[in-house]
Every structure is written in structure tokens, then in C-alpha cells.
């Protein structure tokens, strides 16, 4: 691989992969689970600490293994091929491709807001509950278009990434500034009155509509369950920062650049997320935020700030944001499958670079499966199930920092995790609490995703059926 990406490019990849559609959507569900502006902000702060601590910890591994494949490489080197394969299997089957499909569908839905004909047109195909709509077709076209762009070389992909990431960061800053300057009726006093008292809107669980009559007070362990449920949204909005590690083979001085890009990128994005949520709370009351039309609090805020035209401004912003996010995910993910092919754990054709020095066939495999998921309409359920497993893989990777310090203390480390061992331990403690609470209160978010990853085991053993045990351990 040729080293074509510098610190700016890598940081734009981190930020662009993180900022998709989540920040514009998930806060409504978070408010329904917590009913308190104080707790919503607290959850975003916890998620921010978790994310930055993870990036700092990953930095040490990125300096030790400065090559393509990133997290797949770290897990394979530290815990063996089997663990690395299960992560790569999850990445290809759902994590990366499902995220691409979900973000592409968000692009399509917000495009349909600008052009209602996409929603109003009859589905192209209907059979039972399965249907193919024009929004799905648009999502697939965007995925395949960005896949094609990235097959023409890293230069094209990084140019798109830099332009779109810079654009959406500037746009978010605009929302933050105007969100405090133009709001005439601030709702801070309403949230101050509620304080730290937790509430949960159980309208749908009770068979009713989501209304202000459905709020029930929660405290103790029930509040902890609400926090865990809310964190599903905030955590999922904050993942994908590790995508830059997949590109290590094409980054200049990766042993230093990768960690700097992760720490800078995650810190900036989490601060933006926190400020955007403060704008939501400033502009919208509890009910207005919790019951925003189609879970689009950002659109509701834009309408408060700019009137009807504000909803179109926000639709364009989300389109820019999701387009750039898809590009970052497409650009980086294919490098993992190429690394797996190099280790004999993926299709051999994924190993080849084309004349532009990029893994073209790996890119098209990823784009094809992401398109299939978008067409199936099952990406949302799959991502709900896999969120738990994503955090487990994060935790396992961070645990690898501690393991390597103990097992190979003399190994060269160009970068050492800041405030070690506090930082990785903090991540593991917060991650464990999140996972335990999900297991107790939201089991539907846990075991299905875990089983999906375990389905990779028979595939792994089939691939390695003719290899000796000694070779398999390497």
C-alpha cells in the first residue's frame, strides 16, 4: 500500500465515519427512556468519556501494529486467528455493511423529505410484508456510486471525505450557534424543574400512543435500565472511529498519526454531540423532544429556528452528513476483508489491488452485501442486535492493551496509552456496566447479536479444516 493519507485526512476519516444520521435522530428515543434533560446530557457525557478512553487505548495498539486491518489485526495478533475472524465475520455480515445500509437509507429518507414523490410513488415490488421502494433504490445507488468512486483510488475517496466532513462540521457549528442565539423561548427552566427525576414514556408498551399522559416516574435500577437503553442510541451514534485503523497501511507514519487522529477526532465529535443536544434541550420541551415527528428532533429544532424553510435546511444537512459517513465506511471497511484474505480467512480475490492501488473486488463485495441488506429492510433489526457485540469487541480490544503490557512488557511501543492503566480500566468498567444493564433490562439487544457472531465459528472451522493445529494457532 502507498502512504497517501496524512493527519488531516485521517482525522477527517474518524470524524466523518462517526457523524452520520444518529445525532439527528436518537435523542428523541433517549428522552423517552429517561424523561430528564439532565440525564440525557449525563448519558452523552458518559458516552463521550467511554469513546475517548477507547480511542486513547486503541492508540497504543495502533502504534504496535501499524498495518492495514486495524482492529482485526490487533485481535488476531493478541488473541489468535479465531478471535480475529469472528470480528471480521461480524464486520462483513452486519457491523460495517449493516451500518452502510442504515446510513444510506437515512440518506434516502431525508432526500424523500425534499422530494416527496419518492415516498408517494407506488412500491416497485410488493409481496406480503416485503417491498422494494424508490427510497431503497436511491440508497443502493448511493452505496454503489461511492463504492465505484473508491475503486478509482484513495485520492478520490479522501477528497470526498475531507469535503463532506468539513461541510457537516461547519453545519453542526451553525446549528449550535443559532440554536442559542435565535431561540426566543428557552426550555431550560422546564428541565431544571424536572431535575434528576427520571421518567419513562411507556405508551407503546402499554398499547397506547406516545403522549404526555404516558410518563411514569422511574428510579433506582429502573432508572439504570433507562440509562442503558438510552446509551444504545448514543453509543451507536459514536462508533466507527476505529475505521481509521483499518487504513493504517495507507497512512503516513501510522504509529503516530493514527492515535492522534483518533483522539482529536473523537474528542471534537463528542463535544459537538454534547453541544447539539444542549441546543435540542434549549429549543424543545420534554414532550416536543420525545415526540418529535418521525424521531427527527433536529428537524423540529430547525423549524423552531428558521420556520418551515429550516426543515429543508436540516434535510440537506443530514443528506450531506450521511453521504460523507457512507463514504468513510466504504473507504475503510474493504481494507479489513483484504487483510483477512491475506491470512486465508476471506475470499482470495479480495486480496488483489487494482491499477489504482485499492482492493477493488473487496470494495464491490462490501457494496454488494450492503445493498442486499438495504433491499431486505432487515438492517435496522440486525444493528439493534449487534450493538451489544460491537461494545464487546471494543472491550476485548482494550483488554488487549492490558494483556500486552503484562505478557510483553519489553515490546516497543511508540505510543503508550495516556494515564495507563486508568484509561483502559475506565473503559472496561463503563463498558461492563453498559453490557450488564443491557443483559438485565434489554436482553433483546444482546443474545441475538451474540448468536449471530457465533455463527461464524462453523465457517471458521470449515475454512481451516485442512490446516494443521500449529498453523491454525498462528
C-alpha positions in Angstrom: 0.0 0.0 0.0 1.2 3.5 -0.8 1.2 6.0 2.1 -1.2 8.7 0.8 -3.1 9.9 3.9 -1.8 12.5 6.4 -3.1 13.5 9.9 -5.8 15.8 8.4 -7.1 13.0 6.1 -7.1 10.5 9.0 -8.9 12.9 11.4 -11.5 13.6 8.7 -12.0 9.9 8.3 -12.5 9.5 12.1 -15.0 12.3 12.3 -16.7 11.6 9.0 -17.3 7.9 9.9 -18.7 8.9 13.3 -21.1 11.6 12.2 -23.9 10.0 10.3 -27.6 10.2 11.0 -27.6 9.2 14.6 -27.0 12.6 16.2 -30.1 13.9 14.3 -32.4 11.1 15.4 -31.5 9.2 18.6 -32.1 12.0 21.2 -35.9 11.5 20.9 -35.7 7.9 22.0 -33.2 8.8 24.7 -35.7 11.3 26.2 -38.5 8.8 26.1 -36.3 6.4 28.1 -35.1 9.0 30.7 -37.6 11.9 30.7 -35.0 14.2 32.1 -32.7 16.7 30.2 -30.1 16.3 33.0 -29.9 12.5 32.4 -29.9 12.9 28.6 -26.8 15.1 28.9 -25.3 12.8 31.5 -25.6 9.8 29.1 -23.9 11.8 26.3 -21.0 12.7 28.7 -20.6 9.1 29.8 -20.6 8.0 26.1 -18.0 10.7 25.4 -15.7 9.6 28.2 -16.2 6.0 27.0 -15.4 6.8 23.4 -12.3 8.9 24.0 -10.9 6.4 26.6 -11.3 3.7 23.9 -9.5 5.8 21.3 -6.6 6.5 23.7 -6.3 2.8 24.5 -6.5 1.8 20.8 -3.7 4.2 20.1 -1.2 2.0 21.9 -2.1 -1.0 19.8 -2.1 1.1 16.6 1.5 2.1 17.3 2.5 -1.5 17.9 0.7 -2.9 14.8 0.9 -0.1 12.3 -0.5 -2.0 9.3 -3.8 -2.5 7.5 -6.7 -4.3 9.1 -6.7 -2.3 12.4 -8.9 -3.9 15.0 -9.0 -7.2 13.1 -5.2 -7.2 13.1 -5.0 -6.3 16.8 -7.4 -9.1 17.9 -5.6 -11.7 15.6 -2.2 -10.8 16.9 -3.1 -10.7 20.5 -5.8 -13.4 20.9 -5.4 -15.5 17.8 -6.8 -16.0 14.3 -10.2 -17.3 15.5 -11.0 -14.2 17.5 -9.8 -12.0 14.6 -12.0 -14.0 12.2 -15.1 -13.7 14.4 -14.6 -9.9 14.5 -14.1 -9.8 10.7 -17.1 -12.0 10.1 -19.3 -9.7 12.2 -17.9 -6.7 10.4 -18.7 -8.0 7.0 -22.0 -9.7 7.8 -23.6 -6.8 9.8 -21.4 -4.3 11.6 -19.9 -2.4 8.6 -22.3 -3.4 5.9 -25.4 -3.0 8.0 -24.2 0.4 9.1 -23.6 1.4 5.5 -27.2 0.2 4.6 -28.7 2.0 7.6 -27.0 5.3 6.8 -27.8 5.0 3.1 -31.4 4.5 4.0 -31.3 7.6 6.2 -29.9 9.5 3.2 -32.8 8.2 1.1 -35.5 9.1 3.7 -34.2 12.7 4.1 -34.0 13.0 0.3 -37.6 11.9 0.2 -38.4 14.8 2.6 -37.1 17.2 -0.1 -38.7 15.2 -2.9 -42.0 13.7 -1.6 -42.5 11.9 -4.9 -40.0 9.3 -3.7 -42.4 8.4 -0.8 -45.6 9.0 -2.7 -44.7 6.7 -5.6 -46.0 3.1 -5.6 -43.5 0.5 -4.4 -41.7 -1.2 -7.3 -42.4 -4.7 -5.8 -44.7 -5.9 -3.1 -45.1 -9.5 -1.8 -46.5 -9.8 1.7 -44.6 -7.6 4.1 -41.6 -7.4 1.7 -41.5 -4.4 -0.6 -38.9 -2.6 -2.7 -39.4 1.2 -2.7 -37.7 4.1 -4.6 -36.1 5.2 -1.3 -34.3 1.8 -1.1 -33.3 2.1 -4.7 -31.8 5.5 -4.1 -29.9 4.2 -1.0 -28.5 1.3 -3.1 -27.5 3.7 -5.9 -25.6 5.9 -3.4 -23.8 2.9 -1.9 -22.7 1.6 -5.4 -21.8 5.1 -6.6 -19.5 5.7 -3.6 -18.1 2.2 -4.0 -17.2 3.0 -7.6 -15.6 6.3 -6.6 -13.4 4.5 -4.1 -12.3 1.9 -6.7 -10.7 4.7 -8.6 -8.1 5.3 -5.9 -7.6 6.6 -2.4 -7.2 10.1 -3.6 -10.8 10.3 -4.8 -12.1 8.8 -1.6 -10.2 11.0 0.7 -11.2 14.2 -1.3 -14.8 13.3 -0.9 -14.3 12.5 2.8 -12.5 15.8 3.6 -15.0 18.0 1.8 -18.1 16.4 3.2 -16.7 16.0 6.8 -15.6 19.6 6.8 -19.1 20.7 5.5 -21.1 18.9 8.1 -18.8 20.0 11.0 -19.3 23.6 9.9 -23.1 23.0 9.6 -23.2 21.5 13.1 -21.4 24.5 14.4 -24.0 26.7 12.7 -26.8 24.8 14.4 -25.1 25.2 17.8 -24.6 28.9 17.4 -28.0 29.7 16.0 -29.6 27.3 18.5 -28.6 29.5 21.3 -28.9 32.9 19.6 -32.3 32.6 17.8 -34.4 30.6 20.3 -36.9 33.0 21.9 -38.5 30.7 24.4 -35.8 28.6 26.2 -36.9 25.5 27.9 -34.1 25.3 30.5 -36.4 26.2 33.4 -38.7 23.2 32.5 -35.8 20.8 32.6 -34.5 22.4 35.8 -37.9 21.8 37.4 -37.7 18.1 36.5 -34.1 17.9 37.6 -32.6 14.5 38.1 -36.0 12.8 38.5 -36.2 10.0 35.9 -39.3 9.3 33.8 -40.1 6.8 31.1 -42.7 7.0 28.4 -44.3 3.6 28.2 -47.1 4.5 25.8 -46.2 1.9 23.2 -45.5 -0.8 25.7 -48.9 -0.1 27.2 -50.6 -0.3 23.8 -51.1 3.5 23.7 -49.8 6.3 21.6 -46.7 8.2 22.8 -48.2 11.1 24.6 -47.5 13.2 27.7 -50.0 11.1 29.6 -47.8 8.0 29.4 -44.9 9.3 31.5 -44.1 7.1 34.5 -41.6 8.0 37.2 -38.6 5.7 37.5 -35.7 5.5 39.9 -33.1 3.0 41.3 -32.5 0.1 39.0 -35.3 1.0 36.7 -33.5 4.3 36.0 -30.3 2.4 35.4 -32.2 0.3 32.8 -33.4 3.5 31.2 -29.8 4.8 31.0 -28.7 1.6 29.4 -31.5 1.8 26.8 -30.6 5.4 26.1 -27.0 4.5 25.7 -27.8 2.2 22.8 -28.5 5.3 20.8 -25.7 7.4 22.0 -23.1 4.6 21.7 -24.2 3.6 18.2 -24.0 7.3 17.2 -20.4 7.4 18.4 -18.9 4.2 16.9 -16.9 3.7 13.7 -14.0 6.0 14.9 -11.8 2.8 14.8 -12.3 2.7 11.0 -9.2 4.8 10.6 -7.2 1.8 12.0 -8.3 -0.2 9.0 -6.4 2.2 6.8 -3.1 2.1 8.7 -1.3 0.6 5.7 -2.1 3.8 3.7 -1.4 6.4 6.4 1.9 8.3 6.7 3.8 7.5 10.0 0.8 5.3 11.2 2.4 4.6 14.5 1.9 8.3 15.5 -0.7 9.6 13.0 -3.4 7.0 13.8 -3.6 7.6 17.5 -3.5 11.4 17.1 -6.4 11.3 14.6 -8.5 9.1 16.8 -8.0 11.2 20.0 -8.5 14.5 18.1 -11.5 13.2 16.1 -13.4 11.5 18.9 -12.9 14.5 21.2 -14.1 17.0 18.7 -17.1 14.9 17.7 -18.3 14.1 21.2 -18.1 17.8 22.1 -20.2 18.6 19.0 -22.7 16.0 20.0 -22.9 17.4 23.5 -23.5 20.9 22.3 -26.1 19.8 19.7 -28.0 18.1 22.5 -27.9 21.2 24.6 -29.4 23.0 21.6 -32.2 20.4 21.5 -33.0 21.0 25.2 -32.8 24.7 24.8 -35.2 24.8 21.8 -37.6 21.9 22.7 -39.6 21.0 25.8 -39.6 17.4 27.0 -42.7 16.4 25.0 -41.6 18.2 21.9 -38.2 16.4 22.0 -39.5 13.0 23.0 -42.4 13.0 20.4 -40.6 14.8 17.6 -42.2 13.9 14.2 -40.7 10.6 13.0 -37.9 10.8 15.6 -36.3 13.8 14.0 -35.5 16.3 16.8 -33.0 18.1 14.6 -35.8 18.9 12.1 -38.0 20.1 14.9 -35.3 22.4 16.2 -34.7 23.8 12.7 -38.4 24.6 12.4 -38.2 26.5 15.7 -35.1 28.4 14.5 -35.9 29.1 10.8 -39.6 28.2 10.3 -40.7 25.8 7.5 -37.5 26.5 5.5 -35.5 25.2 8.4 -36.8 21.7 7.9 -35.4 21.7 4.4 -32.1 23.1 5.6 -31.9 20.2 8.1 -32.8 17.7 5.4 -29.9 18.9 3.2 -27.6 18.8 6.2 -28.5 15.2 7.0 -28.0 14.3 3.4 -24.5 15.8 3.4 -23.7 14.1 6.8 -24.9 10.7 5.7 -23.3 10.9 2.3 -19.9 11.6 3.9 -20.4 8.9 6.5 -21.2 6.3 3.9 -18.0 7.2 2.0 -15.9 6.8 5.1 -17.4 3.4 5.9 -17.0 2.2 2.3 -13.4 3.5 2.1 -12.1 1.8 5.2 -14.1 -1.4 5.6 -12.7 -3.1 2.5 -9.2 -3.0 3.9 -10.2 -5.4 6.7 -11.5 -8.0 4.2 -8.3 -7.6 2.2 -6.3 -8.3 5.4 -8.4 -11.3 6.2 -7.9 -12.6 2.6 -4.1 -12.2 3.2 -4.5 -14.5 6.2 -6.5 -17.0 4.2 -9.8 -16.2 6.1 -11.7 -14.5 3.3 -12.2 -14.8 -0.5 -8.8 -14.8 -2.2 -10.0 -12.3 -4.8 -10.4 -9.7 -2.1 -6.6 -9.7 -1.7 -5.9 -8.1 -5.1 -5.3 -4.4 -5.7 -6.3 -2.8 -9.0 -4.3 -0.4 -11.1 -5.3 2.4 -8.7 -3.7 0.5 -5.7 -7.0 -0.2 -4.0 -8.8 -3.5 -3.2 -11.5 -3.2 -5.9 -13.0 -6.6 -5.5 -13.2 -6.3 -1.7 -14.9 -2.9 -2.2 -17.5 -4.4 -4.5 -18.2 -7.4 -2.2 -18.8 -5.0 0.6 -21.0 -2.7 -1.5 -23.0 -5.7 -2.9 -23.8 -7.1 0.5 -24.7 -3.7 2.0 -27.0 -3.2 -0.9 -28.7 -6.5 -0.3 -29.2 -5.6 3.4 -30.8 -2.3 2.3 -33.0 -4.1 -0.1 -34.1 -6.7 2.6 -35.1 -4.0 5.1 -33.6 -6.0 7.9 -30.6 -3.8 8.6 -32.3 -2.0 11.5 -33.1 -5.1 13.4 -29.7 -6.5 12.8 -28.0 -3.4 14.0 -30.1 -3.3 17.2 -29.0 -6.9 17.9 -25.3 -6.2 17.1 -24.8 -3.1 19.1 -24.0 -5.2 22.2 -21.4 -7.2 20.3 -19.8 -4.1 19.0 -19.1 -2.9 22.5 -17.9 -6.4 23.5 -15.3 -6.3 20.7 -14.3 -2.9 21.8 -13.8 -4.1 25.3 -11.8 -7.2 24.2 -9.5 -4.9 22.1 -9.0 -2.6 25.0 -8.3 -5.6 27.3 -5.6 -6.4 24.8 -3.7 -3.3 25.9 -3.5 -4.6 29.5 -2.7 -8.1 28.3 0.2 -7.0 26.1 1.6 -4.8 28.9 1.7 -7.9 31.1 2.8 -10.5 28.6 5.2 -8.4 26.5 6.4 -5.5 28.7 9.6 -5.0 26.7 7.9 -4.7 23.4 8.5 -1.4 21.6 5.5 1.0 22.0 6.0 4.3 20.0 2.9 5.5 21.9 1.8 4.5 25.4 -1.8 4.9 26.4 -2.2 8.2 28.4 -2.8 7.6 32.1 -2.3 3.9 31.9 -3.8 1.7 33.4 -6.6 4.1 34.5 -7.8 4.8 30.9 -8.3 1.2 29.7 -9.7 0.1 33.1 -12.1 3.0 33.0 -13.3 1.9 29.5 -13.7 -1.7 30.7 -15.6 -0.7 33.8 -18.1 1.6 31.9 -18.4 -0.9 29.1 -19.1 -3.8 31.5 -21.8 -1.7 33.3 -23.4 -0.9 30.0 -23.4 -4.6 28.8 -24.7 -5.9 32.2 -27.6 -3.4 32.2 -28.5 -4.4 28.7 -28.5 -8.1 29.5 -30.8 -7.5 32.5 -33.1 -4.9 31.1 -32.9 -5.2 27.3 -32.0 -8.8 26.5 -33.4 -8.5 23.0 -30.4 -6.2 22.2 -27.9 -8.8 23.4 -28.2 -12.6 22.8 -29.4 -12.4 19.2 -26.3 -10.5 18.1 -24.1 -12.8 20.2 -25.6 -15.8 18.4 -25.1 -14.1 15.0 -21.4 -13.7 15.7 -21.1 -17.4 16.9 -22.5 -18.4 13.5 -19.0 -17.5 12.3 -17.5 -20.5 14.2 -18.5 -23.2 11.8 -17.4 -21.1 8.9 -14.0 -20.6 10.6 -13.5 -24.3 11.1 -14.6 -25.1 7.6 -12.0 -22.6 6.2 -9.3 -24.2 8.4 -10.3 -27.8 8.0 -7.2 -28.7 6.1 -4.7 -26.8 8.2 -2.6 -28.2 10.9 -3.4 -27.1 14.5 0.0 -25.4 14.8 -0.6 -23.4 11.6 -4.1 -22.5 12.8 -2.8 -21.0 16.0 -0.5 -18.6 14.2 
